[in-house]
Amino acid sequence: DALAASPADSALVDAVHAYLLRELAHAAYDADAHEAPCGVLEMAQLIRRREPRWVLQHEVAVATALLSLCLDGSGDVHPDNLDAARELMLELVRKCHGPSAGDGGGD
């Protein structure tokens, strides 16, 4: 198949996605994120597109950022960010540990 990615292409895509995910997770800690969109929706799109094994490798960084938003939800966090963070946290757990994960993270 001419459209199949080579191992080098796949590794590059993995690296770019990992970088994007780290930057988006970091944005959740930014003080300005409490007032405006902070990357949660973008993280959700990336997590939905990737396979469970890849998401599991980045689960702790994403979950920590999302929990930071949720725990700081004392009124300082924009309501849209708070709702999106809660929804993504549930989706993250289901993708990494739910029935659809299969053997996605097991070694």
N, C-alpha and C positions, 0 to 999 in steps of 0.2 A: 504494500500500500504506500503510495507516494506521499500521503499526508501523515503517515506514522512518524512520530517524533523519535529522533535518534537518542541514545542514552545521554549524549552531551546536551542536547536540547532539553531533555527532561530534567537534567540536573540544573540547568540554567533557570528553567521555569520554577523549579523548587526553590532555588536560592532567591529569586526575585520575589516570589510569593512569601517566603519566610521573612525577607526584609520588610516588605509592605506590612505584613501582619505585626511585626515588632514595632514599626513606626506608628501604626494605627493604635496598638495597645498602649504605647507610650502617650499618645494624644489623650487618652482617657484620664491620665494623671494631670494633664495640663490644667491650670487654673481657669483658662479661658473656655475649656471644654464644658464647664458648668453652665455656661450661658448659651452656647451655640452647639451645632452638631459636632460630635467629637470622634467620628470615625467608626462608631458602633455598627451603623448600617453597612459600611464598606467591609468591616470585618465579617459581618454576617454573609455578605455575598461571597467573599473569598472562602469562608468555611463551607458554605453550601456547595461550592464547585469542586472542592478537594475531597479525596478519598479519606475514609476514617483513619487509616494508618498515619497519614500525613498530619491530619488535624490533631490526633492524639500526641504527636511529637511536640505540638505547640500549645497544648491544652492548658498547661499551668500558667503560661504567660498571659493568655487570653482570659482565663478564669480569674486571675489575680486582678487584672485591669477592670474586668466587669464587676467583680466584688467591690473594688474600690469605689466605683460609681454607685453601686447599690447601697453600700454601707454609709456613703456620704450623702445619701438621699434625704437629708434632713431639711430639705427646702432649698439648698444651695444648688442642687443639680437640676438642670432643665428637665421638665417632665418627659419630653420626648426621648431624651437620652436615657433616663431612668427606665422607662418602659421598654425601650429597645434593648438595654443591657439585660434586663430580666428575661426577656424573650430569648435573647441570644444565649444566655447562660443555660436555659433549659434545652435549647437546641444543641448546644455544645455537649452537654452531658448525654443526651440521647444519641448523638452521632458517634461519640467516643465509646459509650458503654451500653447502649441500647441493643435490642435484637438485630437492628439493621447493621450494626457494626461488624457482625460476623467475627472473623479473626483479624480485624483491622488493626489491632494494637498488640496482639499477643506475640511474644518471642518464643 
